[in-house]
């Protein structure tokens, strides 16, 4: 089955006719971010979010623009479910801050993703953080996310130790597809019952199906924005033939709505999704942000409040930066795909 071809982009002036760039302060530092900047676009079908991180190049950012257009100009596929279970997310904070962070996700948390392999920290920091989560939530499903921060020997040693806290899976323990395969084989050889999930090896590779073909992962972590939108992400999951966890890209509620659409449309949803990350933000663009209640998010629309868009607007120089970025990305993406 061939991958769905992306639709052509609307003209630039139409794209930017109702565009808003906002800055959303974080409650805790997350993947190096303390204030999340992102652009929100309104189209004929609703709202979309264009929020590639500043360090991403224009070629990589093109998928994020297509995802925003997919949402705002074409809407979402029909849902199979309206309630999406979500995990709490614990950044690489000291173990003493774990109760505070988990408290932001409310009651009913049944799954937690813990960030590990943070630069400047070591395995003892990771072990203390995971142990603190397990002590607070003895029955929760735990998973760790290394963002490719380990090499194979370090990953095996770390997961053997962290696995003592009953981990369900490790997300992107090493950077490469070959490395994931080696970790998966090494864990099996050591009798460590931790599954391997691929994230960056799906969303940042030119071939998102390489992981599945190589037998390098037990499940996929999929994000609508970096894969080019909900429909293309559904294609990736269908062709990979592996269980999928839908996660966010540190989105506002507008981007989370696209993630919910993806999770709602999947044929099966065996794991809680990483779509509760608005809880890590102090501010949002909705009066009632998409934050989990009793461990889940209900499928509902995400329409930004005009007053909040104005209040969270970035300074003029940052708006110019984002507008110029969109112009470059649009020109490159439009030239790459025939209309």
N, C-alpha and C positions, 0 to 999 in steps of 0.2 A: 504494500500500500504506500503510495507516494505521500510525502508531507504536503499539507495544505499550503498553497502559495499565498503570501501576504497580499492583501488588497492594496491598491494604489492609495497614496496619501491625498487628502484634500489639498487644495491650493494653500500656500502659506498664509495669505491674508485671511482666509476663512478659518484656518487653524488658530490664528492668534486674535481673532475677533473678540473672543471672551476668554482671555488667558490671565491667570492670576499666579503670581509667585509669592509664596509664603514661607515664613521661618517659624518652626515649631520647636520650642525648647524641650529638651529631654529631662526626665527626672534623674536619670543616671546615664553616665557615659556608656555608649553602646557602639561597638566596632569603631571606636575612635570619634564618634559623633556626639557633640553636646547640644547642637542646634541643627535640626533637620530642615534643610531647604528643599522645596519641591514646587513644581508648576502644575496647576490644575487647569484643565481645558474643558470648556462646555461645547458640546456638539448637538446635533439633532436628536440623538438618542439618550443624552444625559451628560454625565461628567466622566472624565478620564484623568489619570495622573501620569505626569512625565517627571520622574525623579531619579534618573541615574546619578550615582554619587559623583562628586566633582572630579575625582581622579580618573573616571572612566573616559576613554576616548570616544570620538564621534561615531566610529563604526560600531562599537559595542552599544552606544546610546541609541542607535537606530531602532533596535528591537524594543526599547522602552517607549519610543515615540509611536511605533506601530501598535503597541499594547494600549496606549492612551487613546489612539484613534479607534482601535477595535471596540473599546468600551463606549466612547462618547459618540461615535458615528454609527456603530452597528449594534450596540447593546449586547446582551448576554444570552447564551443558550438557555433552553428551558431547564429548570432545576429538577433534580430527582429527589431532593430533600430540602427542608427549610431550616433545619437546626444543625449547626456545624460544631462538633466538639473541638475545643481548642486547648493547647497546652499553655502553661505559664512559661515565661522565659526569664532566666536568671543570667544577667551579664557577668563579666569577670570581676565581680565585686568581692571584697573580703568576706569571709564566712560570716562574720558578725552582722553584715548587712542583709543576709539572705531573708530573715523574717520580714524586714521592711519591704524588700522587693516583692516577695510572694504576697504580702498583704495587699499590694496594688491590684492583684488579680481576683480579689474577692474570695468567696467561699466556693466549695465544690470543685477545687482544682484536682484533676485526676491524672494529669500528665505534666511533666516539667522538662524543658530543655535547658541544660546548663552549659554555658560557654566555658571552654577550656583552651589550653595552649596559647593563652594571651602572652604577647611579647612583654618581657620584663618579669614574668611570673614563672613558677616552676611547678612540678607535679604535686608538691606538698600543698600549694595553694589550691590546685584543682581538687585534690582529694578532700581538703577541708571544706570546700564549697559544696561538693557533691554530698559529703557526709552530713552537712548542715541541712541540705534539702531533704535527704532521706530521714533524718531525725524528726523533722517537722511533718513530713508526709510519708509515713511508713508504708502505705499501700499504693502510692502513686506510681505510674509508669515513668521511669527516668530515662532520658537520652542525653548524650553530650554532643557538643558541636565544636570541633577543633578548627574549622575553616581552613583545612589544609596545613595547619601549623606544625605538624610533626613529620619526621621521617619514619620509615617503616619500623626500624628497631625501637624507636622511642614510642611509637604508637602501640606496638605490641606490649611493651612493658607497662605503659600507662593504662591501657585498657584491661590488662590482667589485674592491675591494682584497683582501678575504678570499678571494674566488674564485680568486685566484692559487694558493691552496693546495689546489685541486681539491675544492671543497665539493660534496657531493651535494645538500643542500637547506638552506634557512634556515627555522627554525621561528618562526612568528608575528613577523616582522620589525617590523610596525606594528600598532596596536591594532584597527583597524576592517576590516570586510569590504571596503569600498570601497578602503581603503588597500592591502590585500593584492592586490586586482585591479590597482591602479596599479603596485605593485612588480613584479608578475608581468609586466605589459606592458612596463615600463621595462627590466627585465632582458633581455627578448627583444629589445627595440630596440637595446640596447647589445651584444648578442651574448654576454651573460654566462650560461654554462650552469649556473645554480643554480636548482633547483626551489624552489617556495614551499609550505610546509606550514602548515596552520592548526591551532592548539591552543586558545587562549583564545576564538577566534571560533567554536569548536564547543562547548566545555564551559561557557562563561560566557554564552552568548547564549540568549534564550528560544526561538529557532529554530535548532537545531544544523545544519539543512540549508541555511541561507541561503548559506553559503560555496560549496557545490556548485552551487546554482542560479545564483549570480553568476559562476561560472567563475573564482573568486578564488584557487584553490589547486590544486596538482598532487596533493597528498595530505593526509590528515588524521592528526592525532595524537589518539588517543582514550584516555581514562582511565575506568576502570570507576566509580570513586567519584563524581566530579562529574557523570557522565551518568546516575546512578541505578541502576547495576548492570550486570552482564555482559550480560544479555539486551537491555536497552535500548541499550547500546553496539553490540551486534551489529546491531540494527535501524538505527541511525544509519549505520553503515558500509554496510549493504546498500542503503539508500535513497540514500545519497550517490553510490554508484557510483565511488568513488575508492579508490586504495590506502590502507592504514591502517598506522600505526605505533602499537603499544600502549605506553603509558608509565605511570609511577607518579605518585602524588601525594605523594611522600616518605613512603611507607607503611612500617610494620613488615612482617615476613614474612607476617603475616596478610593485609594488604592486597595485598601482592605476589602472594599465591596467587590472589586474584581477578583480578589483571592477567594472570597466567599462564593462567587459565581462559579469559579473553577471547582471548588470543593463540592458545591451543590450539584454539578453536572457530571462528576465522575461516576462510573458504574458502581464502584465500590470505594468505601472510605474506611479502611481498617484501623487507621491511627488518628489520634487527635491532631489537629492542624496548628501550625505556628502562626496564627492570625490574630493573636491577642496583644500584639505589640503596641497598639495605641495606649495601652496601660502604662507603657514606659515613657510616655510623653506628658508634659505638663499642659500642653495646649493642643487643640485640634481645630478643624474648620467646621465641625458640626456642633450644634448646641447639645445634642445627645450623641457623643462619640460611640463608635462601634467598639465597645469594651465588653468583655465576656461577663455573663451572669451565670452562676452555677456551672462553671466550666464549659460554657458553650456560647455561641453567637447565633442569634436569629437572623435569617435572611431578610434584610430590609434595604430600602433605598438610602443612598448617601448623597444628600443635596447640601452643599456648603451654605452656610449662613452668610449673607452679604456683609453684615457687620463684622463677623469674625474674619472674613477675607480681607477687609480693610484694616482691621486691627492687627492682623498677623503679616501684613504686606512687608516685603523686604525693602531696604533703602533703594534709591534710584539706581545706584551703581550696580547693585546685585541684580536688580531687574534687567538692566541692560546686558549684564553677563549672561543671564538665562535666555534672553531674547536672541542674542547673537548665537548662542549655542544651538537653539532650536533652528535658526536659519541655516547654520552649517549642516546640522544633522538632516534636516528636511531636504536640502539640496543633494546631499550624498545618497540618502535613501531613495529619493525620487528618481535619481539617475540610475540606481541599481536595479530597479524593478520597472518593467514597462507598464505604462498606464493602461 
